[in-house]
Amino acid sequence: MSGSGTTLGLVGTGDYGTASGTGTVIYTDGTTEPFTLTFPDWWANTTPPGVPLQAGKTVKYVTLPDVSEGATQGQTAMHIFAIGIG
């Protein structure tokens, strides 16, 4: 994922509860910016906000949160379906 804009948007959901974790935006100039990503359980049917990006910088790549060891029944998991910069 690379590009520039003001917001990093992610489409996803939590499973077996609210899923939350820390990811990192890495910019082309070598700077990094941590962010917290939280998705409510899919049953909640709510939309989380996007992640603000630093103005004037270009995203080189994004490291996503490591929330679980995989999708296991009864264990909180995060599912990310799409990512974009707007």
Residue frames relative to the residue before (quaternion, step in Angstrom):
aa qw qx qy qz dx dy dz
M 1.0000 0.0000 0.0000 0.0000 0.00 0.00 0.00
S 0.1848 0.7675 -0.6020 0.1200 3.56 -0.72 1.02
G 0.3720 0.7084 -0.5456 0.2491 3.55 -1.24 0.47
S 0.3445 -0.7222 0.5511 0.2367 3.56 -1.27 -0.09
G 0.2449 0.7355 -0.5995 0.1990 3.52 -1.22 0.62
T 0.5957 -0.5919 0.4136 0.3517 3.55 -1.27 -0.26
T 0.7988 0.2075 -0.0920 0.5572 3.58 1.21 -0.45
L 0.2553 -0.7068 0.6401 0.1598 3.51 -1.15 0.81
G 0.1082 -0.8141 0.5699 0.0294 3.57 -0.58 1.14
L 0.0587 -0.7911 0.6087 0.0105 3.56 -0.98 0.88
V 0.2094 -0.7466 0.6192 0.1238 3.55 -1.00 0.85
G 0.3166 0.7445 -0.5326 0.2489 3.57 -0.64 1.08
T 0.2198 -0.7598 0.5952 0.1419 3.50 -1.34 -0.18
G 0.4090 -0.6467 0.5728 0.2941 3.51 -1.34 0.25
D 0.1785 -0.7580 0.6189 0.1027 3.54 -1.26 0.44
Y 0.8193 0.0919 -0.1331 0.5501 3.59 -0.86 0.99
G 0.8012 -0.1795 0.0650 0.5671 3.54 0.96 0.94
T 0.6672 -0.4768 0.3858 0.4226 3.54 -1.36 0.03
A 0.1886 -0.7816 0.5887 0.0836 3.57 -0.85 1.05
S 0.0467 0.8036 -0.5878 0.0807 3.56 -0.84 1.00
G 0.1615 0.7781 -0.5960 0.1154 3.55 -1.10 0.70
T 0.4722 -0.6643 0.5091 0.2768 3.55 -1.34 0.19
G 0.0907 -0.7678 0.6335 0.0297 3.53 -0.99 0.98
T 0.3140 -0.7420 0.5609 0.1904 3.57 -1.31 -0.01
V 0.2361 -0.7121 0.6424 0.1565 3.54 -1.09 0.83
I 0.1196 -0.7735 0.6203 0.0518 3.58 -0.85 1.00
Y 0.2417 -0.7902 0.5534 0.1041 3.57 -0.70 1.14
T 0.6488 -0.5525 0.3652 0.3746 3.56 -1.24 0.48
D 0.6547 0.5029 -0.3259 0.4607 3.63 1.16 -0.40
G 0.6172 -0.5863 0.3238 0.4130 3.59 1.32 0.15
T 0.5553 0.5930 -0.4130 0.4116 3.61 1.19 -0.14
T 0.2109 -0.7671 0.5949 0.1150 3.53 -1.23 0.53
E 0.0938 -0.7779 0.6193 0.0496 3.51 -1.25 0.49
P 0.2870 -0.7595 0.5547 0.1818 3.60 -0.58 1.09
F 0.0414 -0.7800 0.6232 0.0400 3.56 -1.20 0.50
T 0.3388 -0.7066 0.5809 0.2203 3.53 -1.22 0.56
L 0.1204 -0.7833 0.6089 0.0341 3.53 -0.88 1.02
T 0.0023 0.7967 -0.6027 0.0460 3.56 -0.79 1.06
F 0.0470 -0.7686 0.6379 0.0096 3.54 -0.89 1.02
P 0.3860 -0.7031 0.5412 0.2524 3.58 -0.82 0.95
D 0.6604 -0.4704 0.3894 0.4370 3.56 -1.26 0.32
W 0.6068 -0.5996 0.3809 0.3566 3.59 -0.97 0.84
W 0.6182 0.5671 -0.3420 0.4234 3.58 1.09 -0.62
A 0.5984 0.6017 -0.3517 0.3952 3.61 1.15 -0.58
N 0.1911 -0.8336 0.4975 0.1452 3.59 1.21 -0.55
T 0.4819 0.6237 -0.4682 0.3993 3.59 0.87 1.01
T 0.3744 -0.7322 0.5325 0.2002 3.56 -1.22 0.54
P 0.2963 -0.7476 0.5613 0.1953 3.62 -0.74 0.98
P 0.5600 -0.6064 0.4343 0.3605 3.62 -1.17 0.46
G 0.5693 -0.5686 0.4646 0.3698 3.56 -1.33 0.26
V 0.4984 -0.6326 0.5074 0.3066 3.55 -1.35 0.12
P 0.3738 -0.7372 0.5047 0.2494 3.66 -0.62 1.02
L 0.2422 -0.7527 0.5980 0.1311 3.54 -1.12 0.79
Q 0.5692 -0.5920 0.4419 0.3608 3.57 -1.23 0.48
A 0.4919 -0.6868 0.4602 0.2730 3.56 -0.80 1.06
G 0.8286 0.2494 -0.1897 0.4639 3.55 -1.06 0.81
K 0.6479 0.4987 -0.3292 0.4723 3.60 1.24 -0.01
T 0.3336 -0.7255 0.5691 0.1963 3.54 -1.25 0.53
V 0.4030 -0.7063 0.5331 0.2335 3.56 -0.87 0.99
K 0.2833 -0.7434 0.5842 0.1609 3.55 -0.92 0.96
Y 0.7457 -0.2497 0.1596 0.5967 3.54 0.98 -0.94
V 0.3311 -0.7258 0.5763 0.1775 3.53 -1.35 0.31
T 0.2120 -0.7339 0.6315 0.1329 3.55 -0.99 0.90
L 0.3054 -0.7823 0.5211 0.1525 3.56 -0.66 1.14
P 0.6235 -0.5506 0.3941 0.3908 3.60 -1.19 0.46
D 0.2913 -0.7061 0.6170 0.1895 3.56 -1.17 0.68
V 0.0800 -0.8623 0.5001 -0.0067 3.55 -0.02 1.34
S 0.8185 -0.0260 0.0619 0.5706 3.59 0.94 -0.82
E 0.6082 -0.5659 0.4263 0.3579 3.53 -1.33 0.19
G 0.7507 -0.2444 0.1702 0.5897 3.57 1.29 -0.07
A 0.6132 -0.5427 0.4169 0.3945 3.53 -1.31 0.08
T 0.0836 0.7847 -0.6013 0.1255 3.54 -0.47 1.29
Q 0.5578 -0.6276 0.4222 0.3417 3.57 -0.87 0.90
G 0.8234 0.2209 -0.1926 0.4858 3.55 -0.88 1.04
Q 0.6696 0.4684 -0.2979 0.4935 3.63 1.26 -0.15
T 0.5151 -0.6495 0.4621 0.3151 3.59 -0.88 0.94
A 0.0364 0.7877 -0.6116 0.0643 3.56 -0.92 0.97
M 0.2839 -0.7231 0.6033 0.1805 3.56 -1.28 0.49
H 0.1109 -0.7756 0.6202 0.0377 3.55 -0.92 0.99
I 0.0777 -0.7849 0.6144 0.0180 3.60 -0.69 1.11
F 0.2025 -0.8256 0.5232 0.0610 3.54 -0.68 1.18
A 0.8032 -0.0186 0.0425 0.5939 3.61 1.09 -0.63
I 0.0933 -0.7699 0.6298 0.0445 3.53 -1.26 0.54
G 0.0944 0.8015 -0.5845 0.0839 3.58 -1.03 0.77
I 0.3279 -0.7141 0.5831 0.2062 3.54 -1.30 0.36
G 0.0252 -0.8174 0.5750 -0.0224 3.56 -0.83 1.01
